[in-house]
Amino acid sequence: MDKISSYGILSRIYVLAQNINLGLVSRNFHEISTLDSVRASFLIKKFGKNNILKFKSYGFVHFNNLSKRQELVLKLLEKGSGLNSKSKQNLFKFSIERGWNKIVEYFLNNFLETTEEKFREIVVQERMNENYTELSISPNNNFKYYIPTIYINQNNGEWLRLAVYYRQMNITKQLLNAHKIKPKIESDKLKAKILPHPKATIIDLSLKGSCDILEEGGLDLMKIFLLNGLERCFIDSIFREFCYRGNVKFTKFLVENEGYVFPNNSEYGLMSTRTVDRTDIVKHLLEKSNLVDKKRQNVRKIDKN
């Protein structure tokens, strides 16, 4: 079906598909017309490769029905439909809000070739180390430079905040793991310098949203957050919220992994937990508090000696 590209043929398919008098032929045409590959070719011919995905804050400019079709949008991107920088940002934001993880994945794995000057300029602007991957080595000194299509830390981590706010657990994972992406780029036997995604900036996340997606994603997601540099004060807030919710799994994990929770937060946790009558968590926190007290006493004895 990818070979069907004539606008005239595609147009006839749509016309014939609507003709109820054609019976079986009509149904067959209709089935063909519903294929994403065919529809993508038709839309590209009708609106132009650089226009069909034109996107503003409120949605797609030329064909608003695309707002309901992630697979079709993905097919249009794969067929080379162009987007300016602003439209890319708007579509990326829209995809996060809608939970379009396939579109998010497409953008995160997409890197653009740029000039050495622009490459170094971005490195300096973002205060990032020139940490690149060599895809191949050749005797000459020619390089190709690549940068991410999407900067994941725009506006101090706006994308991650959105993903957490909208409870998009899978997209949250994608953003937190973006720094691990190694793009597949045809280096054409030249050295390639690639500016990788930075680690996601974790600032001003919704506490309730964070705990909601952590409960959905489990301890594996919690560990990913911690590896990305989750701030101590926010860990404390998460701990207190889970105590209040009576979540045994997370409170035990944070308490038993020393260094994640300040000792005095166990007292706060006790007060929060008692309000929801979770004796199992109360018992665990009391035991942990006793261990902390014993360690403090041992430290005092050592200091005295």
C-alpha positions in Angstrom: 0.0 0.0 0.0 3.0 2.3 0.5 3.3 2.5 -3.3 -0.1 4.1 -3.7 0.9 7.8 -3.9 -1.0 9.4 -6.7 -3.4 12.0 -5.4 -5.9 11.2 -8.1 -6.0 7.5 -7.2 -6.3 8.2 -3.5 -9.0 10.8 -4.1 -11.0 8.2 -6.1 -10.7 5.7 -3.3 -12.3 8.1 -0.9 -15.1 9.0 -3.4 -15.9 5.4 -4.2 -15.8 4.3 -0.6 -18.7 6.6 0.1 -20.9 5.3 -2.8 -23.4 2.8 -1.2 -24.5 1.6 -4.6 -21.2 -0.1 -5.3 -21.8 -2.7 -2.6 -18.9 -5.0 -2.1 -16.6 -2.8 -4.2 -17.5 0.1 -1.9 -16.6 -1.9 1.2 -13.3 -3.0 -0.3 -12.4 0.6 -1.2 -13.5 1.6 2.3 -11.2 -0.9 3.9 -8.3 0.3 1.8 -9.1 3.9 2.7 -8.9 3.2 6.4 -5.3 2.1 6.3 -3.0 4.6 8.0 -0.5 4.3 5.3 -3.0 5.2 2.6 -4.6 8.0 4.6 -1.1 9.4 5.3 -0.2 9.4 1.6 -3.6 11.1 0.8 -3.2 13.8 3.4 0.4 14.5 2.4 -0.7 14.9 -1.3 -3.7 17.0 -0.3 -2.1 19.4 2.2 1.7 19.1 1.4 4.4 17.3 3.4 5.4 20.5 5.2 1.8 21.6 6.0 -0.2 18.6 7.1 1.3 18.4 10.6 1.3 22.2 11.2 0.4 22.5 14.8 -0.7 25.3 17.1 -1.5 25.2 20.8 -5.1 24.4 20.1 -4.5 21.5 17.7 -3.7 20.7 14.1 -4.3 23.6 11.7 -5.4 21.8 8.5 -6.9 18.5 9.7 -8.1 18.6 13.3 -9.3 15.0 13.2 -5.6 14.0 13.6 -6.0 15.0 17.3 -7.7 11.6 17.7 -5.3 9.4 15.7 -1.9 8.8 17.2 -1.1 6.0 14.7 -1.9 8.2 11.8 0.2 11.1 13.1 3.1 8.6 13.7 2.8 7.4 10.1 2.9 11.0 8.8 6.0 11.6 10.8 7.6 8.4 9.5 6.8 9.5 5.9 8.8 12.6 6.4 6.1 15.2 7.1 8.0 18.4 8.2 7.5 20.5 11.3 9.1 23.7 12.3 10.6 24.0 15.8 7.5 25.6 17.4 5.1 23.0 15.9 7.4 20.2 17.2 7.3 21.7 20.7 3.5 22.1 20.6 3.0 18.5 19.2 5.3 17.1 21.9 3.4 18.9 24.6 0.1 17.7 23.1 1.4 14.1 23.0 2.3 14.2 26.7 -1.1 15.5 27.7 -2.9 12.9 25.5 -0.6 10.0 26.6 0.7 9.5 23.1 3.8 7.5 24.2 4.6 6.4 20.6 4.9 10.0 19.4 7.0 10.9 22.5 9.3 7.9 21.7 9.6 9.0 18.1 10.7 12.5 19.1 13.1 11.4 21.8 14.8 9.0 19.4 15.0 11.7 16.7 18.3 13.6 16.4 19.1 16.4 13.9 22.3 17.0 12.1 23.7 20.4 12.8 26.9 22.4 12.4 29.9 22.2 14.7 29.4 25.9 15.6 25.7 25.2 16.6 26.7 22.0 18.4 29.3 23.7 20.6 26.9 26.7 21.2 24.3 24.4 22.6 26.8 22.6 24.8 27.8 26.0 26.3 24.3 27.3 26.6 23.0 24.3 28.4 26.2 23.9 30.5 26.5 20.3 29.5 29.7 18.3 29.0 30.5 17.4 25.5 29.6 13.7 26.1 29.2 12.2 22.7 29.1 8.7 21.2 31.6 7.8 18.4 29.7 5.7 15.8 32.7 5.1 13.6 36.3 6.2 13.0 37.9 7.2 9.8 41.5 8.4 8.9 40.3 11.9 8.2 39.1 14.5 10.7 35.7 15.1 9.3 32.8 15.0 11.8 29.0 15.1 11.7 27.3 16.7 14.6 23.9 15.7 16.0 21.6 17.2 18.6 18.2 16.0 20.0 15.2 17.2 18.2 13.5 17.9 21.5 15.2 19.4 24.5 13.6 17.5 27.4 14.4 20.1 30.1 12.7 23.0 28.5 11.5 25.6 31.0 13.3 23.8 33.9 11.6 20.4 33.3 8.2 21.5 31.9 7.7 18.2 30.0 8.3 16.0 33.1 6.0 18.2 35.2 3.3 17.8 32.6 3.7 14.0 32.4 3.4 13.7 36.2 0.5 16.2 36.4 -1.5 14.2 33.8 -0.5 10.9 35.4 1.2 9.6 32.3 3.3 6.9 33.9 4.8 5.5 30.7 5.8 8.9 29.4 7.3 9.8 32.7 9.5 6.7 32.4 10.5 7.7 28.8 11.6 11.2 29.9 13.5 9.9 32.9 15.3 7.3 30.8 15.9 9.6 27.8 19.6 10.2 28.7 20.2 6.5 28.0 19.1 6.7 24.4 21.8 5.9 21.8 20.4 7.0 18.4 20.8 5.0 15.3 22.5 7.4 12.9 24.1 6.6 9.5 27.5 8.2 10.0 28.6 7.6 6.4 32.0 6.4 7.5 32.7 9.7 9.3 33.1 10.3 13.0 29.8 11.4 14.5 29.5 13.6 17.6 26.2 13.3 19.3 24.9 15.5 22.1 22.8 13.1 24.2 19.7 14.0 26.2 20.6 15.3 29.6 19.1 13.7 32.7 15.6 15.0 33.3 15.3 18.1 35.5 13.0 17.2 38.5 11.6 20.5 39.8 8.1 21.5 41.2 6.4 18.2 40.5 2.9 17.6 41.7 3.1 15.7 45.0 -0.2 13.9 44.5 0.5 13.2 40.9 4.0 11.9 41.7 2.6 9.5 44.3 -0.2 8.4 42.0 2.1 7.4 39.2 4.6 5.8 41.7 1.9 3.6 43.0 1.1 2.6 39.4 4.7 2.2 38.3 6.0 0.5 41.5 9.4 0.6 43.2 11.1 0.3 39.8 9.8 3.8 38.9 10.8 5.1 42.3 14.4 3.8 41.7 14.5 5.6 38.3 13.4 8.9 40.0 16.1 8.4 42.6 18.8 7.7 40.0 17.8 10.9 38.2 18.5 13.0 41.3 15.2 13.4 43.1 15.8 16.1 45.7 15.9 15.2 49.4 13.1 17.5 50.4 10.8 16.0 47.8 11.7 12.5 48.9 10.6 13.5 52.4 7.3 14.8 51.1 6.7 11.6 49.2 7.5 9.6 52.3 5.0 11.6 54.4 2.3 11.3 51.7 2.8 7.5 51.5 2.6 7.3 55.3 -0.7 9.1 55.1 -2.0 6.9 52.4 -0.9 3.8 54.4 1.3 2.5 51.6 3.5 -0.1 53.3 5.6 -1.0 50.3 6.9 2.5 49.7 7.3 3.6 53.3 9.3 0.4 54.0 11.5 1.0 51.0 12.3 4.6 51.9 12.9 3.8 55.5 15.0 0.7 55.0 17.3 2.3 52.4 19.1 4.6 54.8 19.9 8.0 53.4 16.5 8.6 51.7 14.6 9.7 54.7 15.7 11.9 57.6 15.3 10.3 61.0 12.9 13.0 62.3 10.5 12.3 59.5 9.7 9.0 61.1 8.0 10.9 63.8 6.0 12.9 61.2 5.3 9.6 59.5 4.0 8.1 62.7 1.5 11.0 63.2 0.3 10.7 59.5 0.0 7.0 59.6 -2.0 6.9 62.9 -4.6 9.1 61.3 -5.4 6.3 58.8 -5.1 3.6 61.4 -2.2 1.6 59.7 -0.7 -0.3 62.6 1.7 -2.3 60.3 3.4 0.9 59.2 3.4 2.3 62.8 5.2 -0.8 64.0 7.8 -0.6 61.3 8.5 3.1 61.9 8.8 2.5 65.6 11.3 -0.3 65.0 13.3 1.9 62.7 13.2 4.8 65.1 14.6 2.6 67.9 17.4 1.5 65.6 18.2 5.2 64.8 18.2 6.0 68.6 20.6 3.1 69.3 23.0 4.3 66.6 22.8 7.9 68.0 23.6 6.5 71.5 26.6 4.6 70.1 27.9 7.7 68.3 27.7 9.7 71.6 29.6 6.9 73.5 32.4 7.0 70.8 32.5 10.8 71.1 32.9 10.7 74.8 35.7 8.2 74.6 
